[in-house]
């Protein structure tokens, strides 16, 4: 039985890339990249701005996550003959928007490194499932919802400064969400850019257009950065990225090897952390594009979409400096709107999952409120304290009484 036959639980013909390649699968990879570099990239740039990174370090960050995503998409899709789609963690980048500025960049890189090692270990050893089961899923989702809350609220906070731009972009998002949901964020970005050019101005440029020169940063470590950055990043990567990513693949009929996929993405993230990568994880939203029948009616031939996405990640990421030059010229209001609508579905899903379990709702609500407050105690950010307070609340209210 071939690898893809085993993944689908059926006997199938021997895969051949030349025979299996198809235009729909190639286009699915292209759409995947377009979605990744339209909305989620803005969140990464917002995180880089929060950490006060210069253009060279920001371009290195985009290069690292793009190359990591490209290599894992390409190689894992080829090896498993299934559409393995990876990407940087958008919720993780959202966490960094709130936390990165509190730490020196070298300590942040150290936190990226530790988090990637932890993800790789949890993946290779099979501890991933045990960790997910140990923390109530509602509390994990409440922490994520608290992180994403600021982005959703940021859409409307910009109304006073640029009402035409904000309302126009948001309206375009809603219309596209109704008619072309897959392209809702790119449409909002294009309409918003046009409105920005007509109202507040759009001073963008493409830079020199040359390939990115990665910037190596020697990591540093501190207790505050490990607890305030590495721990929340690890939990978000495992619970909010890899778990939904595996679920998407299983829902499409595949049987992904979680040890291989999470171990490989975590291991490569370790190598790329010194260049600014907070981690590469299994994707969920873009994975749904490449694992769906629109990619190819035959599930055994959809792996080509994963390989297509991988190649495009490598090409676009190699010239990430152009993207940095382009997006850093966008008005703050436009970035706020696009980041907000790009994370709207993630916020909605996290909030719904946070309060779904009535028995654990109290802990989830405490987690959400503490995380959304943005507090910082002992140099440690709100996500950790929200998680800690939520778990404590859950234990106190649900522990068995004698």
C-alpha positions in Angstrom: 0.0 0.0 0.0 1.3 3.4 -0.9 1.8 6.2 1.7 -1.2 8.1 0.4 -3.2 4.9 0.3 -2.4 4.3 3.9 -3.3 7.8 4.7 -6.8 7.4 3.2 -7.2 3.9 4.4 -7.6 2.5 0.8 -5.4 0.8 -1.8 -4.5 3.1 -4.7 -2.2 3.4 -7.7 1.4 4.4 -7.2 1.6 8.2 -7.1 3.3 10.0 -10.0 3.8 13.8 -9.8 3.8 14.1 -13.5 0.4 12.3 -13.8 -1.1 13.8 -10.6 -0.3 17.5 -11.4 -3.4 19.5 -12.4 -4.4 23.1 -12.9 -7.0 23.2 -10.1 -4.4 21.9 -7.6 -1.8 24.4 -8.7 -4.4 27.2 -8.5 -5.3 26.0 -5.0 -1.7 26.5 -3.9 -1.8 30.0 -5.4 -4.9 30.9 -3.6 -3.4 29.6 -0.4 -0.4 31.9 -0.8 -2.6 34.9 -1.7 -4.6 34.4 1.5 -1.5 33.9 3.6 0.3 37.1 2.3 -2.8 39.3 2.4 -4.3 39.2 5.8 -2.0 37.3 8.2 1.1 39.0 6.9 -0.3 42.3 8.2 -0.5 40.8 11.7 3.2 39.8 11.4 4.1 43.3 10.4 2.1 44.7 13.3 4.0 42.4 15.7 7.3 43.5 14.2 6.3 47.2 14.7 5.4 46.4 18.3 8.9 45.0 18.8 10.4 48.1 17.1 12.2 46.0 14.5 13.9 47.7 11.6 13.2 46.9 8.0 16.1 44.4 7.7 15.0 42.4 10.8 11.4 42.5 9.7 12.3 41.2 6.2 14.4 38.4 7.8 11.4 37.4 9.9 9.2 37.2 6.8 12.0 35.3 5.0 12.3 32.8 7.9 8.6 32.0 8.2 8.1 31.9 4.5 11.1 29.6 3.8 10.0 27.4 6.7 6.5 27.2 5.4 7.7 26.5 1.9 10.1 23.7 2.8 7.6 21.9 5.0 4.7 22.3 2.6 6.9 21.0 -0.3 8.7 18.2 1.4 6.0 16.9 3.7 3.4 16.9 0.9 5.8 15.0 -1.3 6.8 12.5 1.3 3.3 11.8 2.6 1.5 12.3 -0.7 -1.1 14.3 1.2 -1.7 18.1 1.1 0.3 19.2 4.1 -0.2 23.0 4.5 1.9 24.9 7.0 2.2 28.6 7.8 3.3 30.9 10.5 1.0 31.2 13.5 -1.4 34.2 13.0 -2.6 33.9 16.6 1.0 33.6 17.7 1.8 36.8 15.8 -1.2 38.4 17.5 0.2 37.4 20.8 3.5 39.0 19.9 1.8 42.3 19.0 0.8 42.5 22.7 4.0 41.2 24.2 7.0 41.6 22.0 7.7 45.2 22.9 8.2 44.3 26.5 11.4 42.3 25.8 14.7 42.9 24.1 14.7 41.3 20.7 17.5 38.9 21.6 15.4 37.6 24.5 12.4 37.3 22.1 14.5 35.2 19.7 15.5 33.0 22.7 11.8 32.5 23.5 11.2 31.6 19.9 13.9 29.0 20.1 12.7 27.5 23.3 9.1 27.4 22.1 10.2 25.6 18.8 12.2 23.0 20.8 9.2 22.4 23.0 6.8 22.0 20.0 9.2 19.6 18.4 9.6 17.5 21.6 5.9 17.4 22.1 5.4 16.3 18.5 8.1 13.7 18.3 7.4 12.1 21.7 3.6 12.0 21.3 3.1 14.3 24.3 1.1 16.7 22.2 -2.2 14.9 22.8 -1.5 14.7 26.5 -0.8 18.4 26.8 -4.0 19.3 24.9 -6.1 17.1 27.2 -4.4 18.5 30.4 -5.6 22.1 29.8 -9.4 22.6 29.4 -10.0 23.5 25.8 -12.3 26.3 26.8 -9.5 28.0 28.7 -7.0 27.7 25.8 -9.6 29.2 23.4 -10.4 31.9 25.9 -6.8 32.9 26.1 -6.7 33.1 22.3 -9.9 35.1 22.2 -8.5 37.6 24.7 -5.4 38.0 22.5 -7.5 38.5 19.3 -10.0 40.9 21.0 -7.8 43.9 20.6 -7.7 43.3 16.8 -11.4 43.1 16.4 -11.9 46.2 18.5 -9.2 48.0 16.6 -11.4 48.0 13.5 -13.8 50.4 15.1 -11.3 52.3 17.1 -10.0 53.8 13.8 -13.5 55.0 12.7 -12.9 58.5 14.0 -9.6 59.0 12.2 -10.5 57.5 8.8 -14.3 56.7 8.6 -14.5 56.3 4.8 -11.5 53.9 4.7 -12.7 51.8 7.7 -16.3 51.6 6.7 -15.5 51.0 3.0 -13.0 48.2 3.7 -15.3 46.6 6.2 -18.2 46.8 3.8 -16.1 45.2 1.1 -15.1 42.4 3.4 -18.8 41.7 4.3 -19.9 41.7 0.7 -17.0 39.4 -0.4 -17.6 37.2 2.7 -21.2 36.7 1.3 -20.3 36.2 -2.3 -16.6 35.0 -2.4 -15.7 34.0 1.2 -12.3 32.6 0.2 -11.2 36.0 -1.2 -12.8 38.2 1.5 -9.6 39.5 3.1 -7.8 40.2 -0.3 -10.8 42.1 -1.5 -10.9 44.1 1.7 -7.2 44.9 1.3 -7.6 46.0 -2.4 -10.7 48.2 -1.7 -9.0 49.6 1.4 -5.9 50.5 -0.5 -8.0 52.3 -3.1 -9.9 54.2 -0.5 -6.6 55.1 1.3 -5.1 56.5 -1.9 -8.2 58.6 -2.4 -8.5 59.9 1.2 -5.5 59.7 3.6 -2.9 58.9 1.0 -0.9 55.8 0.1 2.9 56.4 0.2 4.1 52.9 -0.7 7.2 51.7 -2.6 8.7 48.4 -3.5 12.3 48.9 -2.4 15.2 47.6 -4.4 13.4 44.3 -5.2 16.5 42.1 -4.4 16.5 38.9 -2.5 16.4 39.1 1.3 19.6 38.9 3.3 18.6 37.0 6.5 19.8 38.6 9.7 21.2 36.2 12.3 20.4 37.2 15.9 22.2 35.4 18.8 19.4 34.4 21.2 19.4 35.5 24.9 17.3 34.0 27.7 15.5 35.4 30.7 12.9 34.0 33.0 10.4 36.7 32.1 10.7 36.0 28.3 10.4 32.3 28.8 7.3 32.5 30.9 5.8 35.5 29.1 6.6 34.6 25.5 7.8 31.0 25.1 5.1 29.4 27.2 2.1 31.1 25.6 3.6 30.7 22.1 4.0 27.0 22.7 0.4 26.6 23.9 -1.0 28.6 21.0 1.1 26.7 18.5 -0.1 23.3 19.7 -3.7 24.1 20.7 -4.7 26.8 18.2 -2.6 25.9 15.2 -1.5 22.2 15.1 -4.6 20.8 16.6 -7.0 22.5 14.1 -4.6 21.7 11.3 -4.7 18.0 12.1 -8.5 18.2 12.4 -8.8 19.7 8.9 -6.8 16.9 7.4 -8.7 14.2 9.2 -12.0 15.8 8.2 -10.9 15.5 4.6 -10.3 11.8 5.0 -6.6 11.7 5.6 -4.7 10.1 8.5 -1.9 12.4 9.3 1.1 11.3 11.3 1.1 13.9 14.0 4.5 12.9 15.3 6.1 13.4 11.8 4.2 16.6 10.9 4.5 18.4 14.3 8.1 17.1 14.9 9.2 18.2 11.4 7.7 21.7 11.6 9.0 22.2 15.1 12.5 21.0 14.2 12.8 23.3 11.2 11.4 26.2 13.4 14.4 25.6 15.8 16.8 26.2 12.9 15.0 29.3 11.7 14.4 30.9 15.1 17.7 32.8 15.2 16.6 34.5 11.9 13.4 35.8 13.5 10.9 32.9 13.1 8.5 32.5 16.0 7.6 29.1 14.6 6.0 27.3 11.6 2.9 25.2 12.3 0.2 23.3 10.5 -2.3 25.6 8.9 -6.0 25.4 9.3 -7.8 28.0 7.1 -5.5 27.7 4.1 -5.3 23.9 4.6 -9.0 23.8 4.0 -8.4 25.3 0.6 -5.9 22.7 -0.5 -7.6 19.6 1.1 -11.0 20.4 -0.4 -12.5 18.9 -3.6 -12.0 22.2 -5.4 -8.3 21.3 -5.3 -8.9 18.0 -7.0 -11.8 15.6 -7.0 -9.4 12.7 -6.2 -8.0 13.1 -2.7 -4.8 11.2 -3.8 -3.9 14.0 -6.2 -4.4 16.9 -3.8 -0.9 16.7 -2.5 0.1 18.7 -5.6 -1.6 21.7 -4.1 0.6 21.4 -1.0 3.7 21.2 -3.2 2.5 24.2 -5.3 2.0 26.2 -2.1 5.5 25.2 -0.9 7.2 26.4 -4.1 5.3 29.7 -4.1 6.2 30.3 -0.4 9.8 29.8 -1.3 9.7 32.2 -4.2 7.7 35.0 -2.5 9.6 34.6 0.8 12.9 35.0 -0.9 11.9 38.5 -1.9 10.1 39.4 1.3 11.9 42.7 1.5 9.5 43.9 -1.3 6.5 42.9 0.8 7.9 44.8 3.8 8.5 47.9 1.7 5.0 47.6 0.3 3.1 47.0 3.5 5.0 49.3 5.8 3.7 52.3 3.7 0.1 51.4 4.3 -1.9 53.7 6.6 -2.3 52.6 10.2 -6.1 52.6 9.9 -5.9 50.2 6.9 -3.6 47.8 8.7 -5.9 47.8 11.7 -8.9 47.0 9.5 -7.2 44.2 7.5 -5.7 42.6 10.6 -9.0 42.8 12.3 -11.0 41.2 9.5 -8.3 38.6 8.9 -8.6 37.5 12.5 -12.4 37.8 12.8 -13.1 34.2 12.1 -10.4 33.0 14.5 -11.8 35.3 17.2 -15.4 34.1 16.6 -14.4 30.4 16.7 -12.2 30.9 19.8 -14.9 32.8 21.7 -17.6 30.3 20.8 -15.4 27.4 21.9 -14.4 29.2 25.1 -18.0 29.3 26.4 -19.3 26.1 24.8 -18.6 24.0 27.9 -20.9 25.3 30.7 -18.9 23.4 33.4 -15.7 25.3 32.5 -17.2 28.6 31.5 -16.2 30.5 34.7 -12.5 29.7 34.1 -12.8 30.6 30.5 -14.4 33.9 31.2 -11.7 34.8 33.8 -9.0 33.8 31.2 -10.6 36.0 28.5 -11.0 39.0 30.7 -7.5 38.8 32.2 -5.9 38.3 28.8 -7.9 41.0 27.1 -6.9 43.4 29.9 -3.4 43.6 28.6 -2.0 43.6 32.1 1.7 43.0 32.8 2.9 41.7 36.2 6.6 41.0 37.0 7.4 41.7 33.4 5.2 38.9 32.2 2.4 39.6 29.8 -1.4 39.1 30.1 -1.7 35.8 28.1 0.3 33.8 30.8 -1.6 35.4 33.7 -4.9 34.8 31.9 -4.1 31.2 31.4 -2.9 30.8 35.0 -5.9 32.6 36.6 -8.3 30.7 34.4 -6.8 27.3 35.3 -6.9 28.3 39.0 -10.5 29.3 38.7 -11.4 26.1 37.0 -9.6 24.0 39.6 -11.2 25.8 42.6 -14.7 25.6 41.1 -14.6 22.0 39.8 -12.4 20.2 42.3 -14.2 17.4 44.0 -15.3 18.1 47.6 -14.9 15.6 50.3 
